[in-house]
Amino acid sequence: MNFYAIKAIYLFELARTWRTLMQSIASPVLSTSLYFIVFGSAIGSRMVAIDGISYGAFIVPGLIMLTVLTESTSNASFGIYMPKFSGTIYEILSAPVSAVEIILGYVGAAASKAILLGLIILFTAQFFVDFSIMHPLWMLTFLVLTAISFSLFGFIIGVLANSFEQLQIVPLMVITPLTFLGGSFYSISMLPPLWQQITLFNPVVYLISGFRWSFYGVADVNVGLSLAMILLFMASCIAVICWIFHTGYKVKV
């Protein structure tokens, strides 16, 4: 294992974050803070509690997960797509670096940025909403597994994308709608029975439900099932990446 190569790719990707702090950190935190102000403090104070939890506190896990999902996917896809776009990908492919080391570097950096962003938003939320974390270790577990899983997913998008438009289609038109419809702002038990069953086909429901359970001890679906769904999604992404490299996918620049 070439740890020097992994470290070089990892630090290079993190350096891009520090060079673009306003875009990478400040913008997502500010956007999420507006949700806390509007839905948590203003509207939330006039809404009834859900499962004994104030509405402002109830949406905290969902908003954190919304940011982690979108940012981990976008960071990983953009990180591997830019070398393709600029043509510098051939320098990586010609270097004595294996596919596993490339994946560890790019996915590790994207997941680290998403986890850092999630923790910053978690800290920021305390200024707007009162909440507590019942299971902090499980909260970190769900946060890390989700960030890694969707960073792997973003890596796949970046490898397969041939334009910036293709790069943005999945995060904007798939992940964000699924997150909004996955219980970020409500409990699926509030839906009619038919829509409850339909919602269970949304994989994001299991991520948000498990993450919310780590905060308040309440969940829309079984916690074990939520954890299993995350691991299944991660395994599926790893299998797809292995297939891409095994079949010798040709990089288009």
Buried (B, 14 or more C-beta within 10 A) or exposed (E): EBEEBBBBBBEEBBEBBEEEEEEBBEEBBEEBBEBBBEBBEEEBEEEEEBEEBBBBBBBBBBBBBBBBBBBBBBBBBBBBBBBBBEEEBEEBEEEEBBEBBBBBBBBBBBBBBBBBBBBBBBEBBEEBBEBEBEBEEBBBBBBBBBBBBBBBBBBBBBBBBEEEEBBBEBBEEEBBEBBBBBBBBBBBEEBEEEEBEEBBEBEBBBBBBBBBBBBBEBBBBEBEBBBEBBEEBBEBBBEBBEEBBEEEEEBEE
